[in-house]
Amino acid sequence: MLLFLDVDGTLLPFGAAGPYPLYEPAFPRPDAVTGRPSPEAGASADHPLLPRVDPALGARLTSLGCELVWATTWGEDADIVLAPWLGLPRLPRVDWPDVEGEDDEERTGLHWKTRPLVAWAAGRPFVWVDDEITDADRAWVAAQHPERALLHRVEQQVGLSERDFAVIEEWLVGGGR
């Protein structure tokens, strides 16, 4: 089972009226282990919003037993910055196609990630967690994807929570129905 994982609004909450809890790193950064700066991390390892991401989410995501896949515009920074913070290995990631001009997605309300994620899944069942999923995405996936899929919208002001994990776990245990 694939689990497509967004970052902004999903792992990294934003838009709340009050301050966010701030977390300390639970895992040593690769450069902290060697005592030398990591050539790939650069300044991005010091991302100013990273302390908003609860490092315990990594173990929680792993416990779901899914193949985790980055589904974010963070690109390689998801592996360089977030994976070590969460105690995760490098993950596969969806590379997004270049989309220019008005297209079918803009007219139908379909999220620009929906078609590429279904293509990446290649007929396999999947979970997609994101803060921008709509009913249009759910309807399109139900009509176009041959396997079961859970498209779960996360509240961006809170980010991925125990309530979200409960929904995902219930779906996984129930055979994805």
Backbone as JSON Lines, residues from 0, in Angstrom:
{"i":0,"aa":"M","n":[0.85,-1.18,0.0],"ca":[0.0,0.0,0.0],"c":[0.9,1.24,0.0]}
{"i":1,"aa":"L","n":[0.66,2.11,-0.94],"ca":[1.39,3.38,-1.01],"c":[0.72,4.41,-0.11]}
{"i":2,"aa":"L","n":[1.53,5.3,0.45],"ca":[1.01,6.46,1.16],"c":[1.72,7.68,0.62]}
{"i":3,"aa":"F","n":[0.98,8.49,-0.15],"ca":[1.51,9.73,-0.7],"c":[1.41,10.81,0.36]}
{"i":4,"aa":"L","n":[2.53,11.45,0.64],"ca":[2.64,12.36,1.77],"c":[3.01,13.77,1.33]}
{"i":5,"aa":"D","n":[2.09,14.68,1.56],"ca":[2.33,16.11,1.33],"c":[3.1,16.66,2.53]}
{"i":6,"aa":"V","n":[3.67,17.85,2.4],"ca":[4.41,18.46,3.51],"c":[3.68,19.7,4.03]}
{"i":7,"aa":"D","n":[3.58,20.75,3.24],"ca":[3.0,22.01,3.72],"c":[1.51,21.83,4.03]}
{"i":8,"aa":"G","n":[1.16,22.08,5.28],"ca":[-0.22,21.92,5.72],"c":[-0.53,20.52,6.19]}
{"i":9,"aa":"T","n":[0.37,19.58,5.94],"ca":[0.16,18.18,6.35],"c":[1.15,17.83,7.46]}
{"i":10,"aa":"L","n":[2.43,17.85,7.17],"ca":[3.44,17.67,8.22],"c":[3.79,18.99,8.87]}
{"i":11,"aa":"L","n":[3.74,20.04,8.09],"ca":[4.11,21.39,8.54],"c":[2.85,22.25,8.58]}
{"i":12,"aa":"P","n":[2.23,22.36,9.76],"ca":[0.98,23.14,9.84],"c":[1.23,24.63,9.62]}
{"i":13,"aa":"F","n":[0.21,25.32,9.11],"ca":[0.31,26.77,8.93],"c":[-1.08,27.38,8.91]}
{"i":14,"aa":"G","n":[-1.14,28.67,9.17],"ca":[-2.39,29.41,9.06],"c":[-3.21,29.52,10.32]}
{"i":15,"aa":"A","n":[-2.74,29.02,11.45],"ca":[-3.5,29.12,12.7],"c":[-3.35,30.52,13.28]}
{"i":16,"aa":"A","n":[-4.32,30.91,14.07],"ca":[-4.3,32.24,14.68],"c":[-3.25,32.34,15.78]}
{"i":17,"aa":"G","n":[-3.05,31.28,16.52],"ca":[-2.11,31.31,17.64],"c":[-0.78,30.7,17.3]}
{"i":18,"aa":"P","n":[0.15,30.71,18.28],"ca":[1.47,30.12,18.04],"c":[1.4,28.59,17.96]}
{"i":19,"aa":"Y","n":[2.36,28.01,17.27],"ca":[2.44,26.56,17.14],"c":[3.38,26.01,18.19]}
{"i":20,"aa":"P","n":[3.15,24.74,18.59],"ca":[4.16,24.1,19.44],"c":[5.45,23.98,18.64]}
{"i":21,"aa":"L","n":[6.56,24.1,19.32],"ca":[7.86,23.95,18.67],"c":[8.54,22.72,19.24]}
{"i":22,"aa":"Y","n":[9.14,21.93,18.36],"ca":[9.75,20.66,18.74],"c":[11.26,20.72,18.59]}
{"i":23,"aa":"E","n":[11.92,19.96,19.44],"ca":[13.36,19.8,19.35],"c":[13.64,18.6,18.45]}
{"i":24,"aa":"P","n":[14.8,18.56,17.79],"ca":[15.12,17.38,16.97],"c":[15.19,16.13,17.85]}
{"i":25,"aa":"A","n":[14.59,15.07,17.41],"ca":[14.62,13.8,18.14],"c":[15.72,12.89,17.6]}
{"i":26,"aa":"F","n":[16.24,13.22,16.42],"ca":[17.25,12.4,15.76],"c":[18.41,13.29,15.37]}
{"i":27,"aa":"P","n":[19.64,12.79,15.48],"ca":[20.78,13.63,15.07],"c":[20.75,13.89,13.56]}
{"i":28,"aa":"R","n":[21.04,15.12,13.21],"ca":[21.17,15.44,11.79],"c":[22.41,14.77,11.26]}
{"i":29,"aa":"P","n":[22.42,14.43,9.97],"ca":[23.61,13.76,9.42],"c":[24.9,14.52,9.69]}
{"i":30,"aa":"D","n":[24.87,15.86,9.65],"ca":[26.09,16.63,9.89],"c":[26.48,16.61,11.37]}
{"i":31,"aa":"A","n":[25.52,16.38,12.28],"ca":[25.83,16.32,13.7],"c":[26.55,15.01,14.05]}
{"i":32,"aa":"V","n":[26.28,13.96,13.3],"ca":[26.91,12.68,13.55],"c":[28.4,12.73,13.2]}
{"i":33,"aa":"T","n":[28.73,13.33,12.06],"ca":[30.12,13.38,11.61],"c":[30.88,14.57,12.17]}
{"i":34,"aa":"G","n":[30.17,15.59,12.62],"ca":[30.82,16.8,13.09],"c":[31.21,17.73,11.96]}
{"i":35,"aa":"R","n":[30.92,17.31,10.73],"ca":[31.22,18.13,9.55],"c":[29.92,18.49,8.86]}
{"i":36,"aa":"P","n":[29.86,19.64,8.24],"ca":[28.64,19.98,7.49],"c":[28.36,18.96,6.4]}
{"i":37,"aa":"S","n":[27.13,18.62,6.25],"ca":[26.72,17.71,5.19],"c":[26.68,18.49,3.88]}
{"i":38,"aa":"P","n":[27.41,18.05,2.86],"ca":[27.45,18.82,1.61],"c":[26.08,18.93,0.96]}
{"i":39,"aa":"E","n":[25.21,17.95,1.13],"ca":[23.9,18.03,0.48],"c":[22.91,18.85,1.29]}
{"i":40,"aa":"A","n":[23.11,18.97,2.59],"ca":[22.13,19.67,3.42],"c":[22.19,21.17,3.22]}
{"i":41,"aa":"G","n":[23.38,21.72,3.19],"ca":[23.5,23.17,3.04],"c":[22.67,23.92,4.05]}
{"i":42,"aa":"A","n":[22.22,25.11,3.68],"ca":[21.42,25.94,4.59],"c":[20.01,25.4,4.77]}
{"i":43,"aa":"S","n":[19.55,24.55,3.85],"ca":[18.18,24.07,3.94],"c":[17.93,23.23,5.18]}
{"i":44,"aa":"A","n":[18.98,22.64,5.77],"ca":[18.81,21.85,6.98],"c":[18.4,22.72,8.15]}
{"i":45,"aa":"D","n":[18.6,24.02,8.04],"ca":[18.21,24.94,9.09],"c":[16.9,25.65,8.75]}
{"i":46,"aa":"H","n":[16.02,24.97,8.08],"ca":[14.73,25.53,7.68],"c":[14.04,26.15,8.9]}
{"i":47,"aa":"P","n":[13.64,27.41,8.83],"ca":[13.09,28.09,10.01],"c":[11.77,27.53,10.52]}
{"i":48,"aa":"L","n":[11.01,26.83,9.69],"ca":[9.73,26.29,10.14],"c":[9.82,24.83,10.58]}
{"i":49,"aa":"L","n":[10.98,24.22,10.43],"ca":[11.15,22.81,10.77],"c":[10.74,22.48,12.21]}
{"i":50,"aa":"P","n":[11.01,23.33,13.2],"ca":[10.58,23.0,14.56],"c":[9.06,22.87,14.75]}
{"i":51,"aa":"R","n":[8.26,23.28,13.76],"ca":[6.81,23.06,13.83],"c":[6.44,21.6,13.54]}
{"i":52,"aa":"V","n":[7.35,20.87,12.93],"ca":[7.08,19.48,12.55],"c":[7.41,18.57,13.73]}
{"i":53,"aa":"D","n":[6.42,17.82,14.2],"ca":[6.62,16.9,15.31],"c":[7.44,15.7,14.83]}
{"i":54,"aa":"P","n":[8.67,15.51,15.35],"ca":[9.49,14.39,14.92],"c":[8.84,13.03,15.14]}
{"i":55,"aa":"A","n":[7.91,12.93,16.08],"ca":[7.22,11.66,16.36],"c":[6.35,11.22,15.19]}
{"i":56,"aa":"L","n":[6.05,12.13,14.26],"ca":[5.24,11.76,13.1],"c":[5.94,10.71,12.24]}
{"i":57,"aa":"G","n":[7.26,10.72,12.23],"ca":[7.99,9.73,11.43],"c":[7.68,8.31,11.87]}
{"i":58,"aa":"A","n":[7.79,8.05,13.17],"ca":[7.49,6.71,13.69],"c":[6.02,6.37,13.5]}
{"i":59,"aa":"R","n":[5.18,7.37,13.66],"ca":[3.73,7.15,13.51],"c":[3.4,6.77,12.06]}
{"i":60,"aa":"L","n":[4.01,7.46,11.11],"ca":[3.8,7.13,9.69],"c":[4.35,5.74,9.37]}
{"i":61,"aa":"T","n":[5.52,5.42,9.87],"ca":[6.13,4.11,9.64],"c":[5.24,3.0,10.19]}
{"i":62,"aa":"S","n":[4.6,3.25,11.33],"ca":[3.76,2.22,11.97],"c":[2.55,1.84,11.12]}
{"i":63,"aa":"L","n":[2.2,2.65,10.15],"ca":[1.06,2.34,9.29],"c":[1.36,1.17,8.35]}
{"i":64,"aa":"G","n":[2.63,0.87,8.14],"ca":[3.01,-0.26,7.3],"c":[2.86,0.0,5.81]}
{"i":65,"aa":"C","n":[2.82,1.26,5.42],"ca":[2.69,1.62,4.01],"c":[4.05,2.0,3.44]}
{"i":66,"aa":"E","n":[4.15,1.95,2.13],"ca":[5.34,2.48,1.46],"c":[5.15,3.99,1.34]}
{"i":67,"aa":"L","n":[5.94,4.75,2.08],"ca":[5.82,6.21,2.1],"c":[6.47,6.8,0.86]}
{"i":68,"aa":"V","n":[5.77,7.78,0.26],"ca":[6.24,8.45,-0.95],"c":[6.0,9.95,-0.78]}
{"i":69,"aa":"W","n":[7.02,10.76,-0.98],"ca":[6.84,12.2,-0.93],"c":[5.94,12.65,-2.09]}
{"i":70,"aa":"A","n":[4.92,13.41,-1.77],"ca":[4.02,14.0,-2.77],"c":[3.95,15.49,-2.47]}
{"i":71,"aa":"T","n":[5.07,16.15,-2.67],"ca":[5.24,17.54,-2.24],"c":[6.1,18.29,-3.25]}
{"i":72,"aa":"T","n":[5.95,19.6,-3.25],"ca":[6.82,20.43,-4.09],"c":[8.18,20.67,-3.44]}
{"i":73,"aa":"W","n":[8.4,20.14,-2.26],"ca":[9.69,20.28,-1.6],"c":[10.8,19.58,-2.38]}
{"i":74,"aa":"G","n":[10.45,18.64,-3.23],"ca":[11.45,17.93,-4.02],"c":[12.47,17.24,-3.14]}
{"i":75,"aa":"E","n":[13.74,17.34,-3.52],"ca":[14.81,16.65,-2.79],"c":[14.97,17.18,-1.36]}
{"i":76,"aa":"D","n":[14.54,18.42,-1.11],"ca":[14.62,18.96,0.26],"c":[13.81,18.13,1.25]}
{"i":77,"aa":"A","n":[12.78,17.42,0.78],"ca":[12.02,16.56,1.68],"c":[12.94,15.49,2.27]}
{"i":78,"aa":"D","n":[13.82,14.93,1.46],"ca":[14.77,13.94,1.96],"c":[15.92,14.56,2.75]}
{"i":79,"aa":"I","n":[16.37,15.71,2.31],"ca":[17.52,16.34,2.96],"c":[17.15,16.96,4.29]}
{"i":80,"aa":"V","n":[15.99,17.6,4.36],"ca":[15.59,18.35,5.55],"c":[14.64,17.56,6.44]}
{"i":81,"aa":"L","n":[13.55,17.06,5.86],"ca":[12.49,16.45,6.66],"c":[12.77,15.01,7.07]}
{"i":82,"aa":"A","n":[13.25,14.19,6.16],"ca":[13.46,12.78,6.49],"c":[14.36,12.61,7.73]}
{"i":83,"aa":"P","n":[15.52,13.27,7.81],"ca":[16.33,13.12,9.03],"c":[15.62,13.64,10.28]}
{"i":84,"aa":"W","n":[14.88,14.73,10.16],"ca":[14.14,15.3,11.3],"c":[13.12,14.3,11.83]}
{"i":85,"aa":"L","n":[12.51,13.55,10.9],"ca":[11.47,12.58,11.25],"c":[12.02,11.18,11.55]}
{"i":86,"aa":"G","n":[13.32,10.99,11.36],"ca":[13.91,9.67,11.57],"c":[13.55,8.7,10.45]}
{"i":87,"aa":"L","n":[13.29,9.23,9.27],"ca":[12.94,8.41,8.12],"c":[14.13,8.28,7.18]}
{"i":88,"aa":"P","n":[14.17,7.19,6.42],"ca":[15.18,7.09,5.37],"c":[14.78,7.98,4.2]}
{"i":89,"aa":"R","n":[15.63,8.07,3.2],"ca":[15.23,8.73,1.96],"c":[14.01,7.99,1.43]}
{"i":90,"aa":"L","n":[13.06,8.73,0.91],"ca":[11.83,8.13,0.39],"c":[11.74,8.39,-1.11]}
{"i":91,"aa":"P","n":[11.04,7.52,-1.82],"ca":[10.75,7.86,-3.21],"c":[9.91,9.12,-3.25]}
{"i":92,"aa":"R","n":[9.97,9.83,-4.33],"ca":[9.15,11.04,-4.43],"c":[8.58,11.16,-5.84]}
{"i":93,"aa":"V","n":[7.41,11.74,-5.89],"ca":[6.76,11.97,-7.17],"c":[7.4,13.21,-7.78]}
{"i":94,"aa":"D","n":[7.86,13.09,-9.01],"ca":[8.35,14.25,-9.75],"c":[7.18,14.8,-10.55]}
{"i":95,"aa":"W","n":[6.9,16.06,-10.35],"ca":[5.71,16.67,-10.95],"c":[5.98,17.12,-12.37]}
{"i":96,"aa":"P","n":[5.01,16.91,-13.24],"ca":[5.16,17.43,-14.61],"c":[5.0,18.94,-14.62]}
{"i":97,"aa":"D","n":[5.6,19.57,-15.62],"ca":[5.4,21.0,-15.79],"c":[4.0,21.22,-16.35]}
{"i":98,"aa":"V","n":[3.23,22.07,-15.67],"ca":[1.86,22.35,-16.11],"c":[1.78,23.85,-16.39]}
{"i":99,"aa":"E","n":[1.42,24.19,-17.61],"ca":[1.32,25.6,-17.98],"c":[-0.05,25.89,-18.55]}
{"i":100,"aa":"G","n":[-0.56,27.08,-18.26],"ca":[-1.83,27.54,-18.84],"c":[-3.02,26.85,-18.22]}
{"i":101,"aa":"E","n":[-4.21,27.31,-18.6],"ca":[-5.45,26.74,-18.09],"c":[-5.65,25.37,-18.73]}
{"i":102,"aa":"D","n":[-6.02,24.42,-17.91],"ca":[-6.28,23.09,-18.42],"c":[-7.52,22.51,-17.75]}
{"i":103,"aa":"D","n":[-7.74,21.24,-17.98],"ca":[-8.93,20.56,-17.47],"c":[-9.03,20.66,-15.95]}
{"i":104,"aa":"E","n":[-7.88,20.57,-15.24],"ca":[-7.9,20.64,-13.79],"c":[-8.48,21.96,-13.29]}
{"i":105,"aa":"E","n":[-8.1,23.05,-13.93],"ca":[-8.6,24.36,-13.51],"c":[-10.1,24.48,-13.72]}
{"i":106,"aa":"R","n":[-10.61,23.9,-14.77],"ca":[-12.04,23.99,-15.06],"c":[-12.87,23.06,-14.17]}
{"i":107,"aa":"T","n":[-12.32,21.9,-13.81],"ca":[-13.1,20.92,-13.05],"c":[-12.85,20.96,-11.55]}
{"i":108,"aa":"G","n":[-11.87,21.71,-11.11],"ca":[-11.54,21.76,-9.69],"c":[-10.64,20.62,-9.25]}
{"i":109,"aa":"L","n":[-10.16,19.82,-10.2],"ca":[-9.27,18.72,-9.88],"c":[-7.9,19.28,-9.47]}
{"i":110,"aa":"H","n":[-7.36,18.78,-8.37],"ca":[-6.05,19.24,-7.91],"c":[-4.99,18.83,-8.94]}
{"i":111,"aa":"W","n":[-3.99,19.67,-9.14],"ca":[-2.96,19.38,-10.13],"c":[-2.14,18.14,-9.78]}
{"i":112,"aa":"K","n":[-2.15,17.7,-8.52],"ca":[-1.4,16.5,-8.13],"c":[-2.15,15.2,-8.44]}
{"i":113,"aa":"T","n":[-3.46,15.27,-8.6],"ca":[-4.29,14.07,-8.66],"c":[-3.89,13.12,-9.79]}
{"i":114,"aa":"R","n":[-3.84,13.61,-11.0],"ca":[-3.49,12.74,-12.14],"c":[-2.09,12.15,-12.0]}
{"i":115,"aa":"P","n":[-1.07,12.95,-11.67],"ca":[0.26,12.36,-11.51],"c":[0.34,11.31,-10.4]}
{"i":116,"aa":"L","n":[-0.41,11.49,-9.31],"ca":[-0.37,10.5,-8.24],"c":[-1.0,9.18,-8.69]}
{"i":117,"aa":"V","n":[-2.12,9.27,-9.39],"ca":[-2.76,8.06,-9.91],"c":[-1.83,7.37,-10.9]}
{"i":118,"aa":"A","n":[-1.16,8.13,-11.73],"ca":[-0.2,7.54,-12.68],"c":[0.95,6.87,-11.93]}
{"i":119,"aa":"W","n":[1.46,7.54,-10.9],"ca":[2.58,6.99,-10.12],"c":[2.16,5.72,-9.4]}
{"i":120,"aa":"A","n":[0.92,5.65,-8.94],"ca":[0.41,4.46,-8.25],"c":[0.35,3.26,-9.19]}
{"i":121,"aa":"A","n":[0.18,3.51,-10.47],"ca":[0.2,2.45,-11.48],"c":[-0.72,1.28,-11.12]}
{"i":122,"aa":"G","n":[-1.94,1.6,-10.72],"ca":[-2.92,0.56,-10.43],"c":[-2.85,-0.03,-9.03]}
{"i":123,"aa":"R","n":[-1.91,0.45,-8.21],"ca":[-1.81,-0.06,-6.84],"c":[-2.72,0.74,-5.91]}
{"i":124,"aa":"P","n":[-3.2,0.13,-4.83],"ca":[-3.98,0.89,-3.86],"c":[-3.11,1.94,-3.17]}
{"i":125,"aa":"F","n":[-3.75,3.05,-2.76],"ca":[-2.96,4.09,-2.1],"c":[-3.79,4.93,-1.15]}
{"i":126,"aa":"V","n":[-3.05,5.59,-0.27],"ca":[-3.58,6.63,0.62],"c":[-2.86,7.91,0.2]}
{"i":127,"aa":"W","n":[-3.61,9.01,0.14],"ca":[-3.01,10.31,-0.13],"c":[-3.45,11.25,0.97]}
{"i":128,"aa":"V","n":[-2.49,11.82,1.7],"ca":[-2.8,12.8,2.73],"c":[-2.28,14.16,2.29]}
{"i":129,"aa":"D","n":[-3.18,15.14,2.3],"ca":[-2.86,16.47,1.77],"c":[-3.9,17.43,2.36]}
{"i":130,"aa":"D","n":[-3.56,18.69,2.41],"ca":[-4.5,19.69,2.93],"c":[-5.34,20.34,1.82]}
{"i":131,"aa":"E","n":[-5.19,19.89,0.57],"ca":[-5.91,20.53,-0.53],"c":[-6.82,19.58,-1.3]}
{"i":132,"aa":"I","n":[-7.04,18.39,-0.79],"ca":[-7.89,17.41,-1.47],"c":[-9.35,17.87,-1.42]}
{"i":133,"aa":"T","n":[-10.06,17.66,-2.53],"ca":[-11.47,18.04,-2.6],"c":[-12.31,16.84,-3.06]}
{"i":134,"aa":"D","n":[-13.62,17.03,-3.04],"ca":[-14.53,15.99,-3.55],"c":[-14.3,15.72,-5.03]}
{"i":135,"aa":"A","n":[-13.87,16.74,-5.78],"ca":[-13.58,16.54,-7.21],"c":[-12.44,15.53,-7.38]}
{"i":136,"aa":"D","n":[-11.42,15.6,-6.52],"ca":[-10.32,14.65,-6.58],"c":[-10.8,13.24,-6.23]}
{"i":137,"aa":"R","n":[-11.61,13.14,-5.19],"ca":[-12.13,11.82,-4.77],"c":[-12.96,11.2,-5.89]}
{"i":138,"aa":"A","n":[-13.83,11.99,-6.51],"ca":[-14.69,11.47,-7.58],"c":[-13.86,11.03,-8.78]}
{"i":139,"aa":"W","n":[-12.87,11.83,-9.15],"ca":[-12.03,11.49,-10.3],"c":[-11.26,10.2,-10.04]}
{"i":140,"aa":"V","n":[-10.67,10.07,-8.86],"ca":[-9.91,8.87,-8.53],"c":[-10.83,7.65,-8.5]}
{"i":141,"aa":"A","n":[-12.01,7.79,-7.92],"ca":[-12.96,6.67,-7.88],"c":[-13.34,6.2,-9.28]}
{"i":142,"aa":"A","n":[-13.44,7.13,-10.21],"ca":[-13.82,6.78,-11.58],"c":[-12.65,6.29,-12.43]}
{"i":143,"aa":"Q","n":[-11.44,6.74,-12.13],"ca":[-10.29,6.47,-13.0],"c":[-9.29,5.46,-12.47]}
{"i":144,"aa":"H","n":[-9.31,5.2,-11.18],"ca":[-8.29,4.33,-10.57],"c":[-8.9,2.96,-10.29]}
{"i":145,"aa":"P","n":[-8.27,1.87,-10.76],"ca":[-8.88,0.56,-10.63],"c":[-8.83,-0.05,-9.23]}
{"i":146,"aa":"E","n":[-8.01,0.49,-8.36],"ca":[-7.87,-0.05,-7.01],"c":[-8.47,0.9,-5.99]}
{"i":147,"aa":"R","n":[-8.49,0.45,-4.76],"ca":[-9.02,1.3,-3.69],"c":[-8.04,2.43,-3.39]}
{"i":148,"aa":"A","n":[-8.58,3.54,-2.94],"ca":[-7.76,4.71,-2.61],"c":[-8.47,5.53,-1.55]}
{"i":149,"aa":"L","n":[-7.7,6.0,-0.59],"ca":[-8.21,6.92,0.42],"c":[-7.54,8.26,0.18]}
{"i":150,"aa":"L","n":[-8.34,9.26,-0.13],"ca":[-7.85,10.63,-0.27],"c":[-8.31,11.36,0.98]}
{"i":151,"aa":"H","n":[-7.37,11.6,1.89],"ca":[-7.7,12.16,3.2],"c":[-7.2,13.59,3.32]}
{"i":152,"aa":"R","n":[-8.13,14.49,3.55],"ca":[-7.78,15.91,3.71],"c":[-7.41,16.2,5.16]}
{"i":153,"aa":"V","n":[-6.25,16.81,5.33],"ca":[-5.72,17.19,6.64],"c":[-6.01,18.67,6.86]}
{"i":154,"aa":"E","n":[-6.38,19.02,8.07],"ca":[-6.64,20.43,8.4],"c":[-5.28,21.15,8.48]}
{"i":155,"aa":"Q","n":[-5.06,22.09,7.57],"ca":[-3.74,22.73,7.47],"c":[-3.31,23.49,8.71]}
{"i":156,"aa":"Q","n":[-4.25,24.02,9.47],"ca":[-3.89,24.77,10.67],"c":[-3.37,23.86,11.78]}
{"i":157,"aa":"V","n":[-3.68,22.57,11.69],"ca":[-3.29,21.6,12.72],"c":[-2.19,20.67,12.21]}
{"i":158,"aa":"G","n":[-2.28,20.3,10.95],"ca":[-1.37,19.3,10.4],"c":[-1.84,17.9,10.78]}
{"i":159,"aa":"L","n":[-1.09,16.92,10.38],"ca":[-1.43,15.52,10.62],"c":[-1.57,15.26,12.11]}
{"i":160,"aa":"S","n":[-2.74,14.74,12.52],"ca":[-3.05,14.56,13.94],"c":[-3.45,13.12,14.21]}
{"i":161,"aa":"E","n":[-3.63,12.8,15.47],"ca":[-4.09,11.45,15.85],"c":[-5.46,11.15,15.23]}
{"i":162,"aa":"R","n":[-6.29,12.16,15.09],"ca":[-7.59,11.96,14.44],"c":[-7.39,11.51,12.99]}
{"i":163,"aa":"D","n":[-6.44,12.11,12.31],"ca":[-6.14,11.71,10.93],"c":[-5.61,10.28,10.88]}
{"i":164,"aa":"F","n":[-4.69,9.96,11.8],"ca":[-4.15,8.61,11.84],"c":[-5.24,7.59,12.11]}
{"i":165,"aa":"A","n":[-6.2,7.92,12.97],"ca":[-7.31,7.0,13.26],"c":[-8.12,6.7,12.0]}
{"i":166,"aa":"V","n":[-8.37,7.72,11.2],"ca":[-9.12,7.53,9.94],"c":[-8.33,6.62,9.0]}
{"i":167,"aa":"I","n":[-7.04,6.9,8.86],"ca":[-6.2,6.12,7.95],"c":[-6.11,4.67,8.43]}
{"i":168,"aa":"E","n":[-5.88,4.47,9.73],"ca":[-5.76,3.11,10.27],"c":[-7.08,2.34,10.11]}
{"i":169,"aa":"E","n":[-8.17,2.99,10.34],"ca":[-9.48,2.32,10.19],"c":[-9.67,1.88,8.73]}
{"i":170,"aa":"W","n":[-9.29,2.75,7.81],"ca":[-9.42,2.42,6.38],"c":[-8.5,1.25,6.01]}
{"i":171,"aa":"L","n":[-7.27,1.28,6.51],"ca":[-6.32,0.22,6.21],"c":[-6.78,-1.13,6.8]}
{"i":172,"aa":"V","n":[-7.22,-1.11,8.03],"ca":[-7.67,-2.34,8.71],"c":[-8.94,-2.88,8.05]}
{"i":173,"aa":"G","n":[-9.79,-1.98,7.59],"ca":[-11.06,-2.39,6.97],"c":[-10.9,-2.8,5.52]}
{"i":174,"aa":"G","n":[-9.69,-3.0,5.07],"ca":[-9.48,-3.41,3.69],"c":[-9.63,-2.29,2.7]}
{"i":175,"aa":"G","n":[-9.53,-1.06,3.17],"ca":[-9.59,0.08,2.27],"c":[-10.97,0.35,1.7]}
{"i":176,"aa":"R","n":[-11.97,0.29,2.56],"ca":[-13.33,0.56,2.11],"c":[-13.95,1.66,2.93]}
